[in-house]
Amino acid sequence: MTNPYEGLLPFSQDCSVLKKPLKIGNKTAPNRLVCQPMEGCDGTTDGRPGELTLRKYQRLAEGGSGLIWVEATAITPQARANPRQLWLTKENQDSFKELVELIHTSARNAGWETPVVILQATHSGRYSKPDGAPKPIIAYNNPLFEKELLPPECIISDEELDRMPDLFARTAKLAEECGFDGVDIKACHRYLCSELLSAFTRPGRYGGSFENRTRMLLDGIQAAQSACGKDFLVTSRLNVYDGFPYPYGFGVQEGGGLDVDLTEPIMLVEKLVNQGIKLLNITMGNPYVNPHVNRPFKTGPYTPEEEPVMGVKRMLEGTAELQKRFSDLPIICSGLSYLAENSPFVAAGLIEKGGAAMAGYGRITMAYPDFAKDILSHPDRPLDSGKCCIACSKCSQLMRAGSFVGCVIRDAETYMPFYRRDVLKKEDEK
Ligand SMILES: Cc1cc2nc3c(=O)[nH]c(=O)nc-3n(C[C@H](O)[C@H](O)[C@H](O)COP(=O)(O)O)c2cc1C
């Protein structure tokens, strides 16, 4: 098979590298395939995984991926992005323990070694909607997002930010007690920790200088590390490029427009490594404002100026630059779903060239939960194109409509009724 992305993306005819186990700290992932966090918005009001949440993780575990990164889970009720977002507490910890057990048993019953399981701990920041209506908590106002400035009470104070690391640490400790292998102090997609990285215009201890803008993430990681045992992985899903010009974007140069500049992300990863992190998950963009950067699509809310494959290229090149510089740190890439059946060849090419340690799959996991099984059993074949994600953005439309989120096309029996009820009805009303 010839590389359909010649000159753009790495490619390997043989995907056997994806079958290799990987040591991550004192844990071992049985292969290089990662289910990226994908929110289903299907938890209970008190934050527990719901029926559809359990169905999703059971299917993913049966699918054989080496690492399952469990979706955004709020650290406080105010931090929830929707009223059904997962939220881990002492009171509902038993349900999260059952979730981990379900993942372990489902994987084992399907004949796999148990995957590494990470929990993504989040503060939704400007996208907080704990009761279904927006209750933004922002790091700073910016004219790219705000037609009118949000009132000062929406701007989180330094004192509240000072308390955040303890809240992340509390969630991390609870996650460790539940049997998770690690916790992600989420710093991507413009949620609170990610927005702070570009808080150039914010006064005080959390804005302006690089040191101030990265303070909460680094303190959050340190607090989680101190609260948990040494084998527990404290990691981060990190935006290394926001796709907004200075002073509103991280990973861009002053006066450099929208060009990627990894100078600051590299400084940050160096600090993370010095703080002892053993795993990193790299991503870019903002799913609400520039989704073509975050999850290149065929059909979406607008027609981007660039070919979607250029979005994939940007993400993989950014990841590769970091992975090559920090070769001892296992790094996971994002943004493979757009490549559909050819994605394993690109993932394998990237890993063979030292451009990442693991291949992270987002939307494909909802469309094709056993994609890993097919790659691992036939490393020389493309994925089944009839099961792949078609990058139609319907999962995101479900999310925006406050519905239950899954693949409307490939899992139609379950999700098409929600799409008809919550998205099409809304469109009919317009
Ligand atoms: C419906 C939906 C839910 C998502 N939920 C999360 C999430 O909980 N946490 C997160 O970090 N990223 C989330 N993402 C982003 C994905 O993990 C991934 O980065 C993105 O879809 C690009 O990868 P892909 O091209 O493989 O889909 C979500 C994306 C979609 C479309």
The ligand as a MOL file (V3000), in Angstrom:
LIG
                    3D

  0  0  0     0  0            999 V3000
M  V30 BEGIN CTAB
M  V30 COUNTS 31 33 0 0 0
M  V30 BEGIN ATOM
M  V30 1 C -17.9070 14.1150 21.8100 0
M  V30 2 C -16.5110 14.3870 22.2700 0
M  V30 3 C -16.1980 14.2880 23.6180 0
M  V30 4 C -14.8900 14.5550 24.0470 0
M  V30 5 N -14.5900 14.4650 25.3820 0
M  V30 6 C -13.3320 14.7400 25.8070 0
M  V30 7 C -12.9790 14.6640 27.1850 0
M  V30 8 O -13.7650 14.2970 28.0540 0
M  V30 9 N -11.7070 15.0190 27.5230 0
M  V30 10 C -10.7710 15.3890 26.6000 0
M  V30 11 O -9.6340 15.6930 26.9660 0
M  V30 12 N -11.0710 15.4190 25.3010 0
M  V30 13 C -12.3140 15.1140 24.8760 0
M  V30 14 N -12.5910 15.1250 23.5430 0
M  V30 15 C -11.4960 15.3160 22.5620 0
M  V30 16 C -10.9780 13.9460 22.0970 0
M  V30 17 O -10.4130 13.2180 23.1590 0
M  V30 18 C -9.9340 14.0730 20.9730 0
M  V30 19 O -8.8640 14.8680 21.4120 0
M  V30 20 C -10.4850 14.6880 19.7040 0
M  V30 21 O -11.7080 14.1040 19.3380 0
M  V30 22 C -9.4720 14.5220 18.5450 0
M  V30 23 O -9.0890 13.1810 18.3860 0
M  V30 24 P -9.7700 12.2440 17.2570 0
M  V30 25 O -9.4610 12.9020 15.9410 0
M  V30 26 O -9.1320 10.9090 17.3900 0
M  V30 27 O -11.2370 12.2220 17.4990 0
M  V30 28 C -13.8980 14.8880 23.0980 0
M  V30 29 C -14.2230 14.9760 21.7480 0
M  V30 30 C -15.5090 14.7240 21.3220 0
M  V30 31 C -15.8020 14.8190 19.8500 0
M  V30 END ATOM
M  V30 BEGIN BOND
M  V30 1 1 1 2
M  V30 2 1 2 3
M  V30 3 2 2 30
M  V30 4 2 3 4
M  V30 5 1 4 5
M  V30 6 1 4 28
M  V30 7 2 5 6
M  V30 8 1 6 7
M  V30 9 1 6 13
M  V30 10 2 7 8
M  V30 11 1 7 9
M  V30 12 1 9 10
M  V30 13 2 10 11
M  V30 14 1 10 12
M  V30 15 2 12 13
M  V30 16 1 13 14
M  V30 17 1 14 15
M  V30 18 1 14 28
M  V30 19 1 15 16
M  V30 20 1 16 17
M  V30 21 1 16 18
M  V30 22 1 18 19
M  V30 23 1 18 20
M  V30 24 1 20 21
M  V30 25 1 20 22
M  V30 26 1 22 23
M  V30 27 1 23 24
M  V30 28 2 24 25
M  V30 29 1 24 26
M  V30 30 1 24 27
M  V30 31 2 28 29
M  V30 32 1 29 30
M  V30 33 1 30 31
M  V30 END BOND
M  V30 END CTAB
M  END
